[in-house]
Amino acid sequence: MSRKSRLLSPDAPLLHANHKRPVTRRDFLAQGLTAGLGLAMGPTIFSLFANPRTAQAALSADLETLKGSCGIAAQGAGKIPFICFDLAGGANISGSNVLVGQQGGQLDFLSTAGYNKLGLPGDMAPFIANADSGTRDFINTDLGLAFHSDSAFLRGILERTSVSTHAGVNGAVIPARSDNDTGNNPHNPMYAINRAGADGELLTLIGSRSSDSGGNSVAPAAMINSAVRPTKIDRPSDVTGLVDTGKLVGLLSQDDAVAVLESIQRISAKKLGRVDSKITADAVLKDMINCGYVKAADLVDRYGDPAALNPNIDPNIIGAIFSQAELDSDAEFRKTAAVMKLVVNGFAGAGTITMGGYDYHTGNRSVGEIRDLRAGRCIGACLEYAARLGMPLMIYVFSDGSVASNGTIDDSVEGRGKGVWTGDNSSTAASFFLVYNPGGRPSLLGANADQQARHQQIGYFRSDASVETASSPAANNVNLLVETIALNYMALHGEQGSFATQFSNHGLGNSTMLDSLTAFAPIVNGTI
């Protein structure tokens, strides 16, 4: 009797009594116990690289055009980098550091009693002339702005900067009262500087403290924009942790990784052009997808090299400005290196460096001198770094209140024969800013020396070393001090004419008053 064979479906497995049990993928595939795979050979990403450099160059040109439309900022949005130093506690700025004078400017000297109040004994007053040379030994204008020649700020700045850097620096001082020992002074200008156009490639604003202003002092409430709240940066590891370019850099060279990502963007863009998503916002969706690829390629292009962000391996910082030992041992130097790396390179638009311990009326002079010297070194480091990169820079220095001396002298080595700081005194307060221009020292406004002197000192002191509160809008209103700094920042770009538009409710007065509150002629034409 014959046995009928069973017909199997094309997908049924074949089980043969005389075949061994399947153990390999080939056995399973042969007996139908697993499905086969189809393979179609087509162009891959790497097949685009018959000439990798040529492909990359063509794509890079396209990507540079796309960056702006994808919201990728160029060098600091093309604005001058801005760093402010927030000296928490009520530091001395006027007289013993930056010279202040009466209505005629810095060298319209105060009384002997006034300088004594500012910590300068009679034999160190700036008007004292050297009997041998006939020159005034206690005035230094190496940085354009007049400092007391034994200023600790100045000594620190000059220690970290080259003579050629000095030649590109100028500054202005603003006599202005503020409350003592409080973070509630609306001193911080970061949001105002952002409103004036400052932005960065990675971050808009940064600060060394985790606060709404990024510093110790608050920002004017009306200017705060929560969308650009400063990111806390106070050490090199904070900088290097900002960007993760993934594992592609390492498996490939940085250049090849960029080429791969650019090719993916090009392929994606072509495919998107042939797809109708059926979504109402089809163009918006496609733009978001395409920009995602553009940003990924840009990220690897700019930051795939670890040296791009790491202050610890930047040859313009290590060995040139700070030693590695200094960064390892001094948190203020680490903080400064991190902030200046991001801001001067345009990775952030503006940054605040807060330095604590400036409430230094400790019954001596030495504590304040040592701390002022370190602040000067940090200020000088920022100026020198900008010079080494050929970038302009604006530095603003302020503190919450100030101090005064009763005339007692500290003759210790660090006290340097100056007056002991004996208490807080808001009436002796001032702020100042320095501007570095790689093209040469910024030019003061004014047709003659007398007019220029009044632009270099915005407002003035009375002869007894107290702020004349009617001398400028900023003299007795910290909010307006911030507006004055924003005005001067915009003026460096030739944009002071737009100040009233950007700050529509400002309190600085009419155009004539705005001119009187502006220190310098433009150093860049709108953008850099």
C-alpha positions, 0 to 999 in steps of 0.5 A: 500500500503506497503512502501519500507524501504530505505537501508542505507550505513554502515556509514550513521547516524541513525536518529530516531524520537522516540529518543532524540536529541543526546547530549553525546559522547555516543549518537553521537557514537551510532547513527553513527554521529561520528566515533568510535576509534580503540585501540590497547594495546601495550607496552608503555614507562612506561612498560619498567620500571618493575624495573626502576633502572635496566632499567636505569642502562643498558641504561646509560651504552649504552648512555655513549658510545654514548655521544662521537660519538654524540659530547657531551663533557665530563668534559671540554673535559678532559682539565684543566679549564682556566680563564683569568682576563682582568684588563681594563685600565692598572693595576699595576702588576709588583713589587707592586703586583708580584715581578719582577727581572733581569736576575736571576729571581724574586729575582734578585733585581732591583735598589731602583730607579726601585722599586720606579718607581713601587710604592715601597718606599725604606723602602718597597723594597723587599730586605730590611731585618728586623733587628730583624729577618734577614728575608725579610719582603716584600717577600711572597711565600705562592703561590709559585710565589713571591709576595710583602708581602703587595700586594693587589692582594695577600691580596685578594687571601689569604682572599678567599683561605685556607692554604691547597689551597695555598699548591697546587698553583704555578705561573710564571710572564712574563715581557711584554710591551703592549699599554696603555688604549686600547682594541686593544692589542691582549692580549686575549688567549681564542681562543688559549686555545681552539685550544690547546684542551679546550672545555665544555659540554655546551659552548666552550668559555665564557666571561663577555663582548659581544665581539669577545674575551669575554673581553676588549682586543682583541684576535690575529686576526689569532686565531679567530674562529667565530664558538666558539665565546665566549658567554656572561656570567656575572651574575648567571641568565645568567648561569641558563638561558643556559638550559631548561629541559622542564616540564618532570622534575617536573612531574617526578623525575629527575632520572625517567625523565632520564629513560623515555628519555633513553627508548625513545632513545632505542625504537627509535634506534630499530625502526630506525634499521628497517627503510630504509628512501630511502635517500642517507644519510640514516646513517647520518639521523639516526645518527642525529635522534638518537643523538637528543634523546641521547642529550635530555637524557644527558641534563636532566641527567646533568642539571635537578637538578637546583643546577647543574648550579645555583651559588646562590645555590652552597654550595661550593660558597655561604657561603664558598667563597662569602656570598649571600650579597656579590653577591647581592651587588657586580657585580664583585663577581657575574660575577666571581661566574658565570664564575668560576661555568661554567669553573671549572665544565667543562660546558665551556672550558675557560672564561674571566672575565673583570674588569673595572676601572684599569686606576687608576693613579688618583693622589693617591694610594688608588684607585688602592689598593682598586681595586687590592684587589677586583681583588685578591678576585676574583682570590682567589675565583676561586682558592678556588672553584677549590680546593673545587671541586678537579679540577686543574685550570690555571688563567691568569692575564693581563692588557692593559699597566701599570702605574708608580709612581714619588715617591710621597707617599700616607699615607692614610689608603688605600694608605698604605704608597706606591707610588702614581700612577702618569701616564701610562707607558707601559714599566713597564707592565707584566702578570702572571699566577697561576696554582692550582693542587689538587695533590700538588704544580706544579713543576718548570722546571730546575735542580737547584734553579737558573734554576727554578727561570728563568722558574718562570720569563719568561724574565726580567726587567732592573734594572730601572724597565723597560721591557728588550724587548730582554729578551723573544719573548713575551717581546715586542709582545703581539701576542707572549705573547698569544702564550707563554700562550698557550704553558704553557697551553699545557705543563701542559698536557705534550703536549708541543711537539705538540705546533708547530703542533697546532700553525704552524706559531708561533713566539716563536723559536725552541724547545730549546727556547720553553723549556726556555719559559715553566714554569712547568712540567706536572700536568696531563697526556693529559686529566683529 
